Amino acid sequence: MHTEFLFGAPARVEATQKRLINAANVDVNQLLPLRYKWAWEHYTNGCANHWMPTEVPMARDIELWKSNRLSPDERRVILRNLGFFSTAESLVGNNLVLAIFKHVTNAECRQYLLRQAFEEAVHTHTFLYIVDSLGLDEREVFNMYREIPAIARKDEFEMELTAAVMEPDFSTETFEGAQKFLENLIGYYIIMEGIFFYTGFVMMLSFHRQNRMTGVGEQFQYILRDETIHLNFGVDLINGIKSENPELWTPEFQAYILERVDQAVELELDYARDCLPHGIMGLNVELFRDYLGYIADRRLERIGLVPQYGTKNPFPWMGETIDLPKEKNFFETRVTEYQTAGALNWD
């Protein structure tokens, strides 16, 4: 027996000692007592939303894909979104494991991050499953982030946000480091998962609404549910760090974040143009301009920034899948009913 742990042991950790970052003298392995109950709630919501892509039948999708009932423009939308998401999920997972987890010094938040990292792996598995089921050229789909400029620019934008945090000597203990870490969180939770993903969700769920590509659409619905919990956790983490470190939230930093969000909206609009050169299923670039402004404003509001765009939601049917201004309430009332993908009830 190691008696050094029985005699002269350090004082037990109190909940009030815990911090989201820079908890220098607190054991990051000690889960209880909880301080950030919201983090544990997001973890349990994520567990309730568990699913695997192979539970979803793809026979109808395969039959439709091999037929002549999809136009070239419709096939382009499907392929572009598979190409973007297949790599974007990997980027998010890498950022979680290699950048965020290391610098979050709270056990309950780390517990959620482990769950989220698994979900990102499931999402990557999903795109492999779809590509394999439809008999697509895997090199074409998984290399779009290098070969399609509109996708490459979005991924490069996100990788810029990770570069400094991935440096071996990076630390959140300096003002500059803590602010850079906050920028990383905003870039991945607010921009990547909160803005960049939503154009694709609208496009792919538009097929599902028409009872086409139903297996793919069902999997995108499950991914959307996951991403909404990711976004809710990210918002709480960002706002928690702001509350504990108010000196980071300078007017200059806020202006910089607004500029970054505006750049992201333009990049996503370019992506919409690339996916929809002619418009399909009632979708066109002008509608996405309004939609991107609408969701960007919602994201900005949730981290305490002033809305910038003032546009309305041109896709009210998306509210049937998820109510954007009330994402947390949606999951509190709906996701607890879920047991397995096959048992999900969307009524």
N, C-alpha and C positions, 0 to 999 in steps of 0.2 A: 504494500500500500504506500502511496506517495503522501507521506504525512505533511509535506510542505503545503499541501492544499487544504489541510485541516486546521493548521495552526498559523495564525498571522495572515489569514486570507484577506484579500481586499474586501472593502465594504460592498454589500449587495447593491446592484444598480437600481435606482429609483426611476420611475417613468419620467419624471421631470428632468432627469439628466440626459435623456435621449435627444439627439439632434439629427436632422436629415443629412447634413454634411458636417465635416470637421468635428465629430464627437471624439476628440483625441483620447480621452481617458475612460471611455465607456466601452464595455465589451459588446462588439457588434454581433456576437453569436447568441446573445441573450434575448430571446423572443419576448418572454414575459417578465415584467408587466408591460402590456401594450401602452404606448403613448398615442400612436397615430392609428386609431381604430378604423379610419377610412381606408387605410392600406390593407388591413385584414379583410374588410368588407369587399374590396375589389378582388382580393385573392379568392374569397369564397364564391363571388359571382363568376369569376373566371372558371373555377372548378365546376360550377353548375352548368356552364356552357360547353362542357367537354364534347368533342366530336372528332371523328376521323373521316378523311375524304373517301376512303374505300367503302364506307357505309352507304354512299350515295350511288344509285344505279345510273349508268351512263348509256344504256342501250338506245334510248330515243335520241340522245345527242349524236351518237355514232351514226345512226341511220340518217339523221338530218344532215350531218356534215358530209356524208358520202353522196348525198343526193344533189340535185341541181336547184334546190329550193332556197338556197342562200345566195344572195347577190355578191359580186366581188367586193362591193363596199361594206357589206355586212361581215364578210369573212375578214376583211381588213381590220374592222373594229375589234373582233374577237381575238385575232392574232396579236394586234398591237397591245391589247390589255393583258393578254397572257405574257407577252414579252416584258412589259413594264413590271407587273406584279411579281413575276418569277424571280427577278433580281432584287427588287425593292425590299421584299421580305427578308432576303439574306442580309442586305445592308442594315436593316433595322435590328436583326438578330445579332449581327457582329457588333453594332454599336452598344447594344444592351450588355453583352457579355464582356466585351473588351474595354469599354469606356464607362458606361453608366454604373454598372454593378460595383466596380472598384471604389468609386468615389461617394456612393451613397452609404452613410454610416449608421443605418438603422435597420434592425433585424426584420421588422414586419414589412418594410418596403422591399428589402432584399427577397423576402419570401414571395412577394408579388412578382418581382422581376424574374425570378426563376420560373414562375408559372408563365409569364409573358414570353420568355425565351423559348419555352416548349411550344407555345402557340405559334410563334414565328416559324419554328421547324415544321409544324403541322401545315401551315400555309404554304411553305415551300414544297412540302410533300404533295399538297393539293395540285399545284401546277404541274408537277411531274406526272401525277395520276391523270390529269386532263390531257396532257400532251401524249402520254402513252395510250390512253383510251381512244383518242381521235386519230392516232397514227400520224401525228404531226412531225415535222422535221425538228428534232430536239435542238440541233445546233442553231437553226434559224431562230427559234423562240428564245433560247437561253443566251443568245449573243446579241439580242436587240439592243441591250444597254450599251453596246459598243458600236453598233451599225446603224441605228436609227437616231439621228441627231436630236429629235425632240425628247426621246427617252434619255439619251446620254447626258443632255444638259441638266435634266432634273437630278439624275444620279450624281453628277459632278457637283452640283449645288449642295446636295446633302453631305457628300464626302468632305467638302470644305469645312463643314461644321464639326466634323469628327477629328480632323487632322491634328489640331493642337492638343486635344484631350487624349489622343493616342500616343503622344510623345512620352518616352520613358520617364522624364523628369517632371511631368505635369503634376500640379498640385492645386487643390482648391483652397489651400490655406492662405494664399495671397488674394488680394482684392481682384486682381486681373484674372487669376485662375478661377475663382468662384464665379465671376461674371461670365467667363468663357464657358464654364460648365452650364450655367443657366441658359446661355445661348444655344448650347448643344441640345438641352432638353426641349427648348422651344422649337428648335429646328426639326427634331424628330417627332415629338408628340403633336405639336400644333401644326407644323407645316407638312411633314411627310404623312403622318397618319391622319391628320385633321383636314388637310387640303388636297395634297397630291393624290390621295387614294379615292377621293369622292367623285371625280369625273369618271373614273373607271367603274365605280359602283353604279352610277346612273346608267352608263352605257350597257353594262352587262345585265343589270336588273331590268332594263327595257326589253331585252329579249325574253326574260323570264315572264314579264307581264303579258307578253303575247303568246305564252305557252310554247316557247321555242327555246332550245338549248336549256332545258329544265334542270338537268343534272348539274351543269356548270352554274346556272343561276342559283340553285339551292346552295351550292358550296360558297358562292359569293355572299349569299345571305348570312351564312354562318360566320364567314370572315368579317362581314360588316358588324355582326354582333361582337365578335372579339375585339375589333378595332375600336368600337365605341367604349368598351371597358378600358382599353389601353389609353384612349384619349382622356377619359375621366380620371384615371390614375395620374396621368401626366399633368393634367391641370392642377390636381390637388398637390402633387409634388412640387410643381413650379410655384404655386401660391404659398405653399408651406416654406419653401426656401426663401421666398421674398419676405414672408412674415418674420422669419428668424434672422434674416440678414437684410434689413430695409435699405442699408447703405448701397446695396448693389443696384437698386432700381432707380438709377439716376435719370433725369430728363434726357440726357444724351443717349443713354442705353435704350430707353423707350423709343426714341426717334430712330435709332438704329434697327430695332426690332420691327418697327413699322415699315422701314425701307426694305428689310429682308422679306417680310410678308408680301409686300407689293411686288418684289422680284419674283417670288414664288407664284403669285397669281398670274403674272405674265408668262412664266414658264409653263404653267398648267394650261393656259389659254393656247399657247403654241402647240402643246400636246393635243388639245382638242381639235385644232386645225388639222394636224397631221392625221388624226384618227378619222376625221369627218370632212374630207375634201369636198363632198357633195351633199352631206346631210342624209340621215336615214332615220326611220321610225319616229319622225317628228323632232329629231334632235338636230341642232345646228350650232355653229360657233357663237352666235349672238346670245342664244339661250344660255350657253355655258358661261359667257361673260357675266351675265346677271347672277347665275348660280354661284360662281366662284366668289363674287363680291359678297353675296349673301352669307355663304358659309365662313368666309374669312372674317366678316364682321362678328359672327357668332363666336368664333375662336378668340378674337381680340377681346371681346367683352369678358370672356371667362377668365382672362388673366389680367383684367383691370385696365385694358387699353381702350381708347375711344374708337368706335366703328368708323371706317374710312370710306365705305363704298355706297351704302344706302340703297342697295338694290333688293328686289323682292325675289322670293323663291319661285322660279318658273316651273319647277317640278313638284307641285304639291303632293303628288302621289308618293314621293319619297317619304313623306310624313307617315304614310301607312306602314312603311317598313321601320322607320325610326324617326322620332320627333326630335329634330336637331336641337332646338333650344332646351329640351328637357331630357337629354340623353340618359342621365342618371336615373330618373324616374322610370323610364322605359325598362331598364334592366331590373330595377327593384320589383316591378310588378309583373314582368313577363319571363325573365330568364330562369327564375326559380322553378318554373314548371317543366323545365327541360331535363330529360334524363339521357336519352340517346338521340342521335340524328334522326333515326327512323320514327321516333315518337314525338318529334316536335310538332306542335299545333300552332299554326299561324293565324287562326281565327280569333 
